[in-house]
Amino acid sequence: MAALKTFSRDEVAKNGSSEDSTWFIIDSKVFDVSDFVDAHPGGEYVLKQVAGTDATEAFYNLHKQEVLQKYSSLCIGTIEGEKPQVIEHKPGDLSVVPYGEPTWLTPQFKSPYYKESHRKLQKALRVFVDTEVYPVAQKCEEEGKHIPQDLIDKMSKKGILHMRLGPGKHMHGVSLMDGAMEGDEFDYFHDMIVGQEMVRANARGFQDGNMAGMTISLSAVLQFANDESWKAKIANEVFSGEKKICLAITEAFAGSDVAGIRTTATKTPDGKHYIVNGTKKWITNGVFCDYFVVGVRTDKGLSVLLIERQEGVETSAIKTSYSAAAGTTFITFDNVKVPVENLLGKENKGIYVILANFNHERWMMCCAVIRQSRSVTEECLKWSNQRLVFGKKLIEQPVIRQKLAKMISHCEANQAWLENITYQMTQMPYSQQSQHLAGPIGLLKMFATRSAHEIADEAVQIFGGRALTRTGMGRTIEMFHRTYKFDAILGGAEEVLGDLGVRQALKNMPKSML
């Protein structure tokens, strides 16, 4: 690659303001936008205002660094004797913004929880998300399109689909991220890293559309399918990306109240099939799925069936506050014939199947919302340091520093609690996790989503009108403010989980204290 030319500031001034050329300086780099003037989204006048001058202050008062990198082809040289001061982000880079990363990823801090395999996995995933997931996520989010098959195929090849389900037998013998580590080593801290890196695509609808339905449904098949060969068939189809699967529990009458399910499954006289009738609502990924793990009411209780897309299964998209990329769905089952072999677990004991993955699902949601809160806080730190208001940077205003202090405190407290719970998960079999960690996970999810509420509110105040705009500087803030509330509802409402946490604590209250 040829070295960039060098120019004096006088040369830029002479070339910048002529009729035929428009040059200016940003961070000691010289940009020739003569052929870009008419295409500039902000109009020709904005560029003509800074022609021939050092536009660094004006540019960073309106834009992110990534905008400059996007139009790097317009850079024709640098100012002689000067070096750019702004750090350019490259795929895989860690943030250098204070509190932009959890402390275990910063050189000055140590952690007892992470080994070399965790760091290798994080680095490989960061590059993959930056180069493969982010651009696709942003496009799908904007256009409301579902995840493309080629990205699913890439994630399958890298072992990401396997990793999304957490540790388990399904990980054995799987090479992850082109050999960064082996699946046999995969623990809950690796699982946390996957969850926190994947949400950095900053597209909340796409985040759920990115096979989230699989993460909360395939686990039921792996744990409770009654036929090993059938289980292997389903797992291979889904892990390869050939087929899609989702969890269909929620109904208009039954959200957090799982016992209120009204969809029915009645056995045929010969006992070989169930006939399923009913509806499901707000089902993530259901629009494009081939399999549905469905909660139904049988003769004496709740049961769970795996239903394949077929005649009598109709799906339609539901419009929500976030992007259609999530594939949120209303499902109708009209006299759907399902083989009895598709029963997961035992008949009338489906509540155990439904509850089995709740802890992991809620824990995954904690990983995601805590990382998204940090991304928003990082954006606010960067913006406060570059935005000029009333002749001063925002960061020089005490009221802004107080807002940032609150946001940082919430992020660090939640990450510390998350890592503590994650460590306990590595020390307990799943049966003990259900006994001892359901309450703490519920309380963490409640607090993390309350923190998100506070962080979203402060971020909007810091960004002002830009926080209401889906493009430009404030798009990350706008997306978070519009969608953070989902995590306070999905997987169990805040109030339900807070109550669960307290009730579990009371079970262990010594009688001498009563």
Secondary structure as GFF3:
##gff-version 3
##sequence-region A 1 514
A	DSSP	beta_strand	5	7	.	.	.	ID=ss1
A	DSSP	alpha_helix	9	16	.	.	.	ID=ss2
A	DSSP	beta_strand	23	26	.	.	.	ID=ss3
A	DSSP	beta_strand	29	32	.	.	.	ID=ss4
A	DSSP	three_ten_helix	37	39	.	.	.	ID=ss5
A	DSSP	alpha_helix	44	50	.	.	.	ID=ss6
A	DSSP	alpha_helix	56	60	.	.	.	ID=ss7
A	DSSP	alpha_helix	65	70	.	.	.	ID=ss8
A	DSSP	three_ten_helix	72	74	.	.	.	ID=ss9
A	DSSP	beta_strand	75	79	.	.	.	ID=ss10
A	DSSP	three_ten_helix	103	105	.	.	.	ID=ss11
A	DSSP	alpha_helix	116	128	.	.	.	ID=ss12
A	DSSP	pi_helix	129	133	.	.	.	ID=ss13
A	DSSP	alpha_helix	134	143	.	.	.	ID=ss14
A	DSSP	alpha_helix	149	158	.	.	.	ID=ss15
A	DSSP	alpha_helix	160	163	.	.	.	ID=ss16
A	DSSP	three_ten_helix	169	171	.	.	.	ID=ss17
A	DSSP	beta_strand	175	176	.	.	.	ID=ss18
A	DSSP	beta_strand	181	182	.	.	.	ID=ss19
A	DSSP	three_ten_helix	183	185	.	.	.	ID=ss20
A	DSSP	alpha_helix	188	198	.	.	.	ID=ss21
A	DSSP	three_ten_helix	199	201	.	.	.	ID=ss22
A	DSSP	alpha_helix	204	209	.	.	.	ID=ss23
A	DSSP	alpha_helix	212	215	.	.	.	ID=ss24
A	DSSP	alpha_helix	218	224	.	.	.	ID=ss25
A	DSSP	alpha_helix	228	239	.	.	.	ID=ss26
A	DSSP	beta_strand	245	248	.	.	.	ID=ss27
A	DSSP	three_ten_helix	258	260	.	.	.	ID=ss28
A	DSSP	beta_strand	264	267	.	.	.	ID=ss29
A	DSSP	beta_strand	273	283	.	.	.	ID=ss30
A	DSSP	three_ten_helix	286	288	.	.	.	ID=ss31
A	DSSP	beta_strand	291	298	.	.	.	ID=ss32
A	DSSP	beta_strand	301	308	.	.	.	ID=ss33
A	DSSP	beta_strand	313	317	.	.	.	ID=ss34
A	DSSP	three_ten_helix	324	326	.	.	.	ID=ss35
A	DSSP	beta_strand	329	339	.	.	.	ID=ss36
A	DSSP	three_ten_helix	340	342	.	.	.	ID=ss37
A	DSSP	beta_strand	343	344	.	.	.	ID=ss38
A	DSSP	alpha_helix	350	356	.	.	.	ID=ss39
A	DSSP	alpha_helix	358	386	.	.	.	ID=ss40
A	DSSP	beta_strand	388	389	.	.	.	ID=ss41
A	DSSP	beta_strand	392	393	.	.	.	ID=ss42
A	DSSP	three_ten_helix	394	396	.	.	.	ID=ss43
A	DSSP	alpha_helix	398	427	.	.	.	ID=ss44
A	DSSP	alpha_helix	430	436	.	.	.	ID=ss45
A	DSSP	alpha_helix	438	463	.	.	.	ID=ss46
A	DSSP	three_ten_helix	464	468	.	.	.	ID=ss47
A	DSSP	three_ten_helix	472	474	.	.	.	ID=ss48
A	DSSP	alpha_helix	475	483	.	.	.	ID=ss49
A	DSSP	three_ten_helix	484	488	.	.	.	ID=ss50
A	DSSP	alpha_helix	494	507	.	.	.	ID=ss51
A	DSSP	three_ten_helix	511	513	.	.	.	ID=ss52
###
